[in-house]
Amino acid sequence: MYIYITGLDLQSPWKSLIFYSHAIPSLLKAASSRGNLSVEVKNFNGVKHTLSVWESEDDMKSFINSGSHKKAIEAFTRIAKDKMFGYDAQEIPDWSQVHKLWLNSAQN
């Protein structure tokens, strides 16, 4: 399976409405996308994180390049700093592992 971790740090709290107007539809689309095993969200120190689990990296890339997510990415580049990290795994990390992986390995 393929694990994909993202973190978005909004430039300002005033950007939250724009963020949620894209994040919610994108999250719902991810949950129903081919190859998605699970998707979760959590906040760490004001950074909005997602943990998505896919059958394969190709499934994850297909979703990332889809309509709703592509629009979200375009919006997020204007309102937040982001870092992402993906890797092949045998098990799903817990949230403490997710946060450590993101801090140590994620890149813009």
KOLSESE-645150 format. One record per atom (N, C-alpha, C): residue number from 1; residue in one letter; atom name; y, z, x. Coordinates in nm, 2 decimals. Example, Ala and Ser with C-alpha at 12.3 -4.5 7.8 and 13.67 -1.06 7.14 Angstrom:
% KOLSESE-645150
<mivo 1, "a", "N", <-0.57, 0.78, 1.32>> <mivo 1, "a", "CA", <-0.45, 0.78, 1.23>> <mivo 1, "a", "C", <-0.33, 0.78, 1.32>> <mivo 2, "s", "N", <-0.22, 0.71, 1.28>> <mivo 2, "s", "CA", <-0.11, 0.71, 1.37>> <mivo 2, "s", "C", <0.00, 0.79, 1.29>> 
% end
This chain:
% KOLSESE-645150
<mivo 1, "m", "N", <-0.12, 0.00, 0.08>> <mivo 1, "m", "CA", <0.00, 0.00, 0.00>> <mivo 1, "m", "C", <0.12, 0.00, 0.09>> <mivo 2, "y", "N", <0.24, -0.04, 0.03>> <mivo 2, "y", "CA", <0.36, -0.05, 0.10>> <mivo 2, "y", "C", <0.46, 0.05, 0.04>> <mivo 3, "i", "N", <0.52, 0.14, 0.13>> <mivo 3, "i", "CA", <0.62, 0.24, 0.09>> <mivo 3, "i", "C", <0.76, 0.19, 0.13>> <mivo 4, "y", "N", <0.85, 0.20, 0.03>> <mivo 4, "y", "CA", <0.99, 0.15, 0.06>> <mivo 4, "y", "C", <1.08, 0.27, 0.02>> <mivo 5, "i", "N", <1.16, 0.31, 0.11>> <mivo 5, "i", "CA", <1.25, 0.42, 0.10>> <mivo 5, "i", "C", <1.40, 0.37, 0.11>> <mivo 6, "t", "N", <1.48, 0.40, 0.02>> <mivo 6, "t", "CA", <1.63, 0.37, 0.03>> <mivo 6, "t", "C", <1.71, 0.49, 0.01>> <mivo 7, "g", "N", <1.83, 0.48, 0.06>> <mivo 7, "g", "CA", <1.93, 0.58, 0.05>> <mivo 7, "g", "C", <2.07, 0.52, 0.04>> <mivo 8, "l", "N", <2.14, 0.56, -0.07>> <mivo 8, "l", "CA", <2.28, 0.51, -0.09>> <mivo 8, "l", "C", <2.38, 0.62, -0.09>> <mivo 9, "d", "N", <2.48, 0.61, -0.01>> <mivo 9, "d", "CA", <2.58, 0.71, 0.00>> <mivo 9, "d", "C", <2.71, 0.65, -0.06>> <mivo 10, "l", "N", <2.75, 0.69, -0.18>> <mivo 10, "l", "CA", <2.86, 0.63, -0.25>> <mivo 10, "l", "C", <2.99, 0.66, -0.17>> <mivo 11, "q", "N", <3.08, 0.56, -0.16>> <mivo 11, "q", "CA", <3.20, 0.57, -0.09>> <mivo 11, "q", "C", <3.30, 0.67, -0.16>> <mivo 12, "s", "N", <3.28, 0.69, -0.29>> <mivo 12, "s", "CA", <3.36, 0.78, -0.37>> <mivo 12, "s", "C", <3.29, 0.82, -0.49>> <mivo 13, "p", "N", <3.31, 0.94, -0.55>> <mivo 13, "p", "CA", <3.25, 0.97, -0.67>> <mivo 13, "p", "C", <3.29, 0.88, -0.79>> <mivo 14, "w", "N", <3.41, 0.82, -0.77>> <mivo 14, "w", "CA", <3.46, 0.73, -0.87>> <mivo 14, "w", "C", <3.37, 0.60, -0.89>> <mivo 15, "k", "N", <3.29, 0.58, -0.79>> <mivo 15, "k", "CA", <3.20, 0.46, -0.79>> <mivo 15, "k", "C", <3.07, 0.48, -0.87>> <mivo 16, "s", "N", <3.05, 0.60, -0.92>> <mivo 16, "s", "CA", <2.93, 0.64, -0.98>> <mivo 16, "s", "C", <2.90, 0.55, -1.10>> <mivo 17, "l", "N", <3.00, 0.52, -1.18>> <mivo 17, "l", "CA", <2.97, 0.44, -1.30>> <mivo 17, "l", "C", <2.92, 0.30, -1.26>> <mivo 18, "i", "N", <2.98, 0.24, -1.16>> <mivo 18, "i", "CA", <2.93, 0.11, -1.11>> <mivo 18, "i", "C", <2.79, 0.12, -1.06>> <mivo 19, "f", "N", <2.76, 0.23, -0.99>> <mivo 19, "f", "CA", <2.63, 0.25, -0.93>> <mivo 19, "f", "C", <2.53, 0.26, -1.04>> <mivo 20, "y", "N", <2.55, 0.35, -1.14>> <mivo 20, "y", "CA", <2.45, 0.37, -1.25>> <mivo 20, "y", "C", <2.43, 0.25, -1.34>> <mivo 21, "s", "N", <2.54, 0.17, -1.35>> <mivo 21, "s", "CA", <2.52, 0.05, -1.44>> <mivo 21, "s", "C", <2.43, -0.05, -1.38>> <mivo 22, "h", "N", <2.41, -0.05, -1.25>> <mivo 22, "h", "CA", <2.32, -0.13, -1.18>> <mivo 22, "h", "C", <2.19, -0.06, -1.14>> <mivo 23, "a", "N", <2.19, 0.06, -1.11>> <mivo 23, "a", "CA", <2.08, 0.13, -1.06>> <mivo 23, "a", "C", <1.97, 0.15, -1.18>> <mivo 24, "i", "N", <2.02, 0.19, -1.29>> <mivo 24, "i", "CA", <1.92, 0.21, -1.40>> <mivo 24, "i", "C", <1.84, 0.09, -1.44>> <mivo 25, "p", "N", <1.91, -0.03, -1.47>> <mivo 25, "p", "CA", <1.83, -0.15, -1.50>> <mivo 25, "p", "C", <1.74, -0.19, -1.38>> <mivo 26, "s", "N", <1.79, -0.17, -1.26>> <mivo 26, "s", "CA", <1.70, -0.21, -1.14>> <mivo 26, "s", "C", <1.58, -0.12, -1.13>> <mivo 27, "l", "N", <1.60, 0.01, -1.16>> <mivo 27, "l", "CA", <1.49, 0.11, -1.16>> <mivo 27, "l", "C", <1.39, 0.07, -1.27>> <mivo 28, "l", "N", <1.43, 0.04, -1.39>> <mivo 28, "l", "CA", <1.34, 0.01, -1.49>> <mivo 28, "l", "C", <1.27, -0.12, -1.46>> <mivo 29, "k", "N", <1.34, -0.22, -1.40>> <mivo 29, "k", "CA", <1.27, -0.34, -1.36>> <mivo 29, "k", "C", <1.17, -0.32, -1.26>> <mivo 30, "a", "N", <1.20, -0.23, -1.16>> <mivo 30, "a", "CA", <1.10, -0.20, -1.05>> <mivo 30, "a", "C", <0.97, -0.15, -1.11>> <mivo 31, "a", "N", <0.99, -0.05, -1.20>> <mivo 31, "a", "CA", <0.87, 0.02, -1.26>> <mivo 31, "a", "C", <0.78, -0.08, -1.33>> <mivo 32, "s", "N", <0.83, -0.19, -1.38>> <mivo 32, "s", "CA", <0.75, -0.29, -1.46>> <mivo 32, "s", "C", <0.72, -0.41, -1.38>> <mivo 33, "s", "N", <0.76, -0.41, -1.25>> <mivo 33, "s", "CA", <0.73, -0.53, -1.17>> <mivo 33, "s", "C", <0.59, -0.54, -1.11>> <mivo 34, "r", "N", <0.55, -0.66, -1.09>> <mivo 34, "r", "CA", <0.42, -0.69, -1.04>> <mivo 34, "r", "C", <0.40, -0.62, -0.91>> <mivo 35, "g", "N", <0.29, -0.54, -0.90>> <mivo 35, "g", "CA", <0.26, -0.48, -0.77>> <mivo 35, "g", "C", <0.32, -0.34, -0.75>> <mivo 36, "n", "N", <0.41, -0.30, -0.85>> <mivo 36, "n", "CA", <0.47, -0.16, -0.83>> <mivo 36, "n", "C", <0.37, -0.06, -0.88>> <mivo 37, "l", "N", <0.34, 0.04, -0.79>> <mivo 37, "l", "CA", <0.25, 0.15, -0.83>> <mivo 37, "l", "C", <0.33, 0.27, -0.88>> <mivo 38, "s", "N", <0.45, 0.29, -0.83>> <mivo 38, "s", "CA", <0.54, 0.40, -0.87>> <mivo 38, "s", "C", <0.68, 0.38, -0.81>> <mivo 39, "v", "N", <0.78, 0.44, -0.88>> <mivo 39, "v", "CA", <0.91, 0.45, -0.83>> <mivo 39, "v", "C", <0.97, 0.58, -0.87>> <mivo 40, "e", "N", <1.04, 0.65, -0.78>> <mivo 40, "e", "CA", <1.10, 0.78, -0.81>> <mivo 40, "e", "C", <1.24, 0.78, -0.75>> <mivo 41, "v", "N", <1.32, 0.87, -0.80>> <mivo 41, "v", "CA", <1.46, 0.88, -0.74>> <mivo 41, "v", "C", <1.48, 1.03, -0.72>> <mivo 42, "k", "N", <1.57, 1.06, -0.62>> <mivo 42, "k", "CA", <1.60, 1.20, -0.59>> <mivo 42, "k", "C", <1.73, 1.19, -0.51>> <mivo 43, "n", "N", <1.81, 1.30, -0.52>> <mivo 43, "n", "CA", <1.93, 1.32, -0.45>> <mivo 43, "n", "C", <1.91, 1.42, -0.33>> <mivo 44, "f", "N", <1.96, 1.38, -0.21>> <mivo 44, "f", "CA", <1.96, 1.47, -0.10>> <mivo 44, "f", "C", <2.10, 1.47, -0.04>> <mivo 45, "n", "N", <2.16, 1.58, -0.04>> <mivo 45, "n", "CA", <2.30, 1.60, 0.01>> <mivo 45, "n", "C", <2.39, 1.49, -0.03>> <mivo 46, "g", "N", <2.39, 1.45, -0.16>> <mivo 46, "g", "CA", <2.48, 1.35, -0.22>> <mivo 46, "g", "C", <2.43, 1.21, -0.20>> <mivo 47, "v", "N", <2.32, 1.19, -0.12>> <mivo 47, "v", "CA", <2.27, 1.05, -0.10>> <mivo 47, "v", "C", <2.16, 1.03, -0.21>> <mivo 48, "k", "N", <2.18, 0.91, -0.27>> <mivo 48, "k", "CA", <2.08, 0.88, -0.38>> <mivo 48, "k", "C", <1.97, 0.80, -0.32>> <mivo 49, "h", "N", <1.85, 0.86, -0.33>> <mivo 49, "h", "CA", <1.73, 0.80, -0.27>> <mivo 49, "h", "C", <1.63, 0.74, -0.37>> <mivo 50, "t", "N", <1.56, 0.64, -0.33>> <mivo 50, "t", "CA", <1.45, 0.59, -0.41>> <mivo 50, "t", "C", <1.33, 0.58, -0.32>> <mivo 51, "l", "N", <1.22, 0.61, -0.38>> <mivo 51, "l", "CA", <1.09, 0.60, -0.32>> <mivo 51, "l", "C", <1.01, 0.51, -0.41>> <mivo 52, "s", "N", <0.98, 0.39, -0.36>> <mivo 52, "s", "CA", <0.89, 0.30, -0.44>> <mivo 52, "s", "C", <0.77, 0.27, -0.36>> <mivo 53, "v", "N", <0.66, 0.26, -0.44>> <mivo 53, "v", "CA", <0.53, 0.23, -0.38>> <mivo 53, "v", "C", <0.47, 0.10, -0.44>> <mivo 54, "w", "N", <0.43, 0.01, -0.35>> <mivo 54, "w", "CA", <0.39, -0.12, -0.39>> <mivo 54, "w", "C", <0.25, -0.15, -0.34>> <mivo 55, "e", "N", <0.18, -0.24, -0.41>> <mivo 55, "e", "CA", <0.05, -0.29, -0.36>> <mivo 55, "e", "C", <0.07, -0.36, -0.23>> <mivo 56, "s", "N", <0.18, -0.43, -0.21>> <mivo 56, "s", "CA", <0.20, -0.50, -0.08>> <mivo 56, "s", "C", <0.35, -0.52, -0.05>> <mivo 57, "e", "N", <0.38, -0.55, 0.07>> <mivo 57, "e", "CA", <0.51, -0.58, 0.11>> <mivo 57, "e", "C", <0.57, -0.70, 0.04>> <mivo 58, "d", "N", <0.48, -0.80, 0.02>> <mivo 58, "d", "CA", <0.52, -0.92, -0.06>> <mivo 58, "d", "C", <0.56, -0.89, -0.20>> <mivo 59, "d", "N", <0.49, -0.80, -0.27>> <mivo 59, "d", "CA", <0.53, -0.76, -0.40>> <mivo 59, "d", "C", <0.67, -0.69, -0.40>> <mivo 60, "m", "N", <0.69, -0.61, -0.30>> <mivo 60, "m", "CA", <0.82, -0.54, -0.29>> <mivo 60, "m", "C", <0.93, -0.64, -0.27>> <mivo 61, "k", "N", <0.91, -0.74, -0.18>> <mivo 61, "k", "CA", <1.01, -0.84, -0.15>> <mivo 61, "k", "C", <1.04, -0.93, -0.27>> <mivo 62, "s", "N", <0.94, -0.96, -0.35>> <mivo 62, "s", "CA", <0.96, -1.04, -0.47>> <mivo 62, "s", "C", <1.05, -0.97, -0.56>> <mivo 63, "f", "N", <1.03, -0.84, -0.58>> <mivo 63, "f", "CA", <1.12, -0.76, -0.66>> <mivo 63, "f", "C", <1.26, -0.75, -0.60>> <mivo 64, "i", "N", <1.28, -0.73, -0.48>> <mivo 64, "i", "CA", <1.41, -0.72, -0.41>> <mivo 64, "i", "C", <1.49, -0.85, -0.43>> <mivo 65, "n", "N", <1.42, -0.96, -0.43>> <mivo 65, "n", "CA", <1.49, -1.09, -0.45>> <mivo 65, "n", "C", <1.51, -1.13, -0.60>> <mivo 66, "s", "N", <1.47, -1.04, -0.69>> <mivo 66, "s", "CA", <1.47, -1.08, -0.83>> <mivo 66, "s", "C", <1.62, -1.06, -0.88>> <mivo 67, "g", "N", <1.64, -1.10, -1.00>> <mivo 67, "g", "CA", <1.78, -1.10, -1.06>> <mivo 67, "g", "C", <1.85, -0.97, -1.07>> <mivo 68, "s", "N", <1.79, -0.87, -1.14>> <mivo 68, "s", "CA", <1.86, -0.75, -1.15>> <mivo 68, "s", "C", <1.88, -0.67, -1.02>> <mivo 69, "h", "N", <1.78, -0.68, -0.94>> <mivo 69, "h", "CA", <1.80, -0.61, -0.81>> <mivo 69, "h", "C", <1.89, -0.68, -0.72>> <mivo 70, "k", "N", <1.89, -0.81, -0.72>> <mivo 70, "k", "CA", <1.98, -0.89, -0.63>> <mivo 70, "k", "C", <2.13, -0.86, -0.67>> <mivo 71, "k", "N", <2.16, -0.85, -0.80>> <mivo 71, "k", "CA", <2.29, -0.81, -0.85>> <mivo 71, "k", "C", <2.33, -0.67, -0.81>> <mivo 72, "a", "N", <2.23, -0.58, -0.81>> <mivo 72, "a", "CA", <2.25, -0.44, -0.77>> <mivo 72, "a", "C", <2.29, -0.44, -0.62>> <mivo 73, "i", "N", <2.22, -0.51, -0.54>> <mivo 73, "i", "CA", <2.24, -0.51, -0.40>> <mivo 73, "i", "C", <2.39, -0.56, -0.37>> <mivo 74, "e", "N", <2.43, -0.67, -0.44>> <mivo 74, "e", "CA", <2.56, -0.72, -0.42>> <mivo 74, "e", "C", <2.67, -0.62, -0.46>> <mivo 75, "a", "N", <2.65, -0.54, -0.57>> <mivo 75, "a", "CA", <2.74, -0.44, -0.61>> <mivo 75, "a", "C", <2.74, -0.32, -0.51>> <mivo 76, "f", "N", <2.62, -0.28, -0.47>> <mivo 76, "f", "CA", <2.61, -0.16, -0.38>> <mivo 76, "f", "C", <2.68, -0.19, -0.25>> <mivo 77, "t", "N", <2.68, -0.31, -0.20>> <mivo 77, "t", "CA", <2.75, -0.33, -0.07>> <mivo 77, "t", "C", <2.90, -0.31, -0.08>> <mivo 78, "r", "N", <2.95, -0.31, -0.20>> <mivo 78, "r", "CA", <3.10, -0.29, -0.22>> <mivo 78, "r", "C", <3.13, -0.14, -0.24>> <mivo 79, "i", "N", <3.03, -0.06, -0.28>> <mivo 79, "i", "CA", <3.06, 0.08, -0.32>> <mivo 79, "i", "C", <2.99, 0.18, -0.24>> <mivo 80, "a", "N", <2.90, 0.15, -0.16>> <mivo 80, "a", "CA", <2.82, 0.25, -0.09>> <mivo 80, "a", "C", <2.77, 0.20, 0.05>> <mivo 81, "k", "N", <2.74, 0.30, 0.13>> <mivo 81, "k", "CA", <2.67, 0.27, 0.26>> <mivo 81, "k", "C", <2.52, 0.29, 0.23>> <mivo 82, "d", "N", <2.44, 0.20, 0.28>> <mivo 82, "d", "CA", <2.29, 0.21, 0.25>> <mivo 82, "d", "C", <2.21, 0.20, 0.37>> <mivo 83, "k", "N", <2.10, 0.26, 0.37>> <mivo 83, "k", "CA", <2.00, 0.25, 0.47>> <mivo 83, "k", "C", <1.86, 0.24, 0.41>> <mivo 84, "m", "N", <1.77, 0.16, 0.46>> <mivo 84, "m", "CA", <1.64, 0.14, 0.40>> <mivo 84, "m", "C", <1.53, 0.15, 0.51>> <mivo 85, "f", "N", <1.41, 0.17, 0.46>> <mivo 85, "f", "CA", <1.29, 0.18, 0.55>> <mivo 85, "f", "C", <1.17, 0.15, 0.48>> <mivo 86, "g", "N", <1.08, 0.06, 0.53>> <mivo 86, "g", "CA", <0.96, 0.03, 0.46>> <mivo 86, "g", "C", <0.84, 0.03, 0.56>> <mivo 87, "y", "N", <0.72, 0.07, 0.52>> <mivo 87, "y", "CA", <0.61, 0.07, 0.61>> <mivo 87, "y", "C", <0.48, 0.07, 0.53>> <mivo 88, "d", "N", <0.37, 0.02, 0.59>> <mivo 88, "d", "CA", <0.24, 0.03, 0.53>> <mivo 88, "d", "C", <0.18, 0.17, 0.54>> <mivo 89, "a", "N", <0.11, 0.21, 0.44>> <mivo 89, "a", "CA", <0.06, 0.35, 0.44>> <mivo 89, "a", "C", <-0.07, 0.36, 0.36>> <mivo 90, "q", "N", <-0.14, 0.46, 0.39>> <mivo 90, "q", "CA", <-0.27, 0.50, 0.32>> <mivo 90, "q", "C", <-0.24, 0.60, 0.21>> <mivo 91, "e", "N", <-0.13, 0.68, 0.22>> <mivo 91, "e", "CA", <-0.10, 0.78, 0.12>> <mivo 91, "e", "C", <0.05, 0.78, 0.09>> <mivo 92, "i", "N", <0.09, 0.83, -0.02>> <mivo 92, "i", "CA", <0.23, 0.84, -0.06>> <mivo 92, "i", "C", <0.29, 0.97, 0.00>> <mivo 93, "p", "N", <0.40, 0.95, 0.07>> <mivo 93, "p", "CA", <0.46, 1.07, 0.13>> <mivo 93, "p", "C", <0.53, 1.16, 0.02>> <mivo 94, "d", "N", <0.53, 1.29, 0.05>> <mivo 94, "d", "CA", <0.61, 1.38, -0.05>> <mivo 94, "d", "C", <0.76, 1.37, -0.01>> <mivo 95, "w", "N", <0.84, 1.43, -0.10>> <mivo 95, "w", "CA", <0.98, 1.41, -0.08>> <mivo 95, "w", "C", <1.04, 1.47, 0.05>> <mivo 96, "s", "N", <0.98, 1.58, 0.10>> <mivo 96, "s", "CA", <1.03, 1.63, 0.23>> <mivo 96, "s", "C", <1.00, 1.53, 0.34>> <mivo 97, "q", "N", <0.88, 1.46, 0.33>> <mivo 97, "q", "CA", <0.85, 1.36, 0.43>> <mivo 97, "q", "C", <0.94, 1.24, 0.41>> <mivo 98, "v", "N", <0.97, 1.20, 0.29>> <mivo 98, "v", "CA", <1.06, 1.09, 0.26>> <mivo 98, "v", "C", <1.19, 1.11, 0.32>> <mivo 99, "h", "N", <1.25, 1.22, 0.30>> <mivo 99, "h", "CA", <1.38, 1.25, 0.36>> <mivo 99, "h", "C", <1.38, 1.25, 0.51>> <mivo 100, "k", "N", <1.28, 1.30, 0.57>> <mivo 100, "k", "CA", <1.27, 1.30, 0.72>> <mivo 100, "k", "C", <1.26, 1.16, 0.77>> <mivo 101, "l", "N", <1.17, 1.08, 0.71>> <mivo 101, "l", "CA", <1.15, 0.94, 0.74>> <mivo 101, "l", "C", <1.28, 0.86, 0.73>> <mivo 102, "w", "N", <1.35, 0.88, 0.62>> <mivo 102, "w", "CA", <1.48, 0.81, 0.60>> <mivo 102, "w", "C", <1.58, 0.85, 0.71>> <mivo 103, "l", "N", <1.59, 0.98, 0.74>> <mivo 103, "l", "CA", <1.69, 1.02, 0.84>> <mivo 103, "l", "C", <1.66, 0.97, 0.98>> <mivo 104, "n", "N", <1.53, 0.96, 1.01>> <mivo 104, "n", "CA", <1.49, 0.92, 1.14>> <mivo 104, "n", "C", <1.46, 0.77, 1.16>> <mivo 105, "s", "N", <1.43, 0.70, 1.06>> <mivo 105, "s", "CA", <1.39, 0.56, 1.07>> <mivo 105, "s", "C", <1.47, 0.46, 1.00>> <mivo 106, "a", "N", <1.54, 0.49, 0.89>> <mivo 106, "a", "CA", <1.61, 0.40, 0.81>> <mivo 106, "a", "C", <1.72, 0.33, 0.88>> <mivo 107, "q", "N", <1.74, 0.20, 0.85>> <mivo 107, "q", "CA", <1.85, 0.12, 0.91>> <mivo 107, "q", "C", <1.93, 0.05, 0.81>> <mivo 108, "n", "N", <2.05, 0.02, 0.84>> <mivo 108, "n", "CA", <2.14, -0.06, 0.75>> <mivo 108, "n", "C", <2.09, -0.20, 0.73>> 
% end
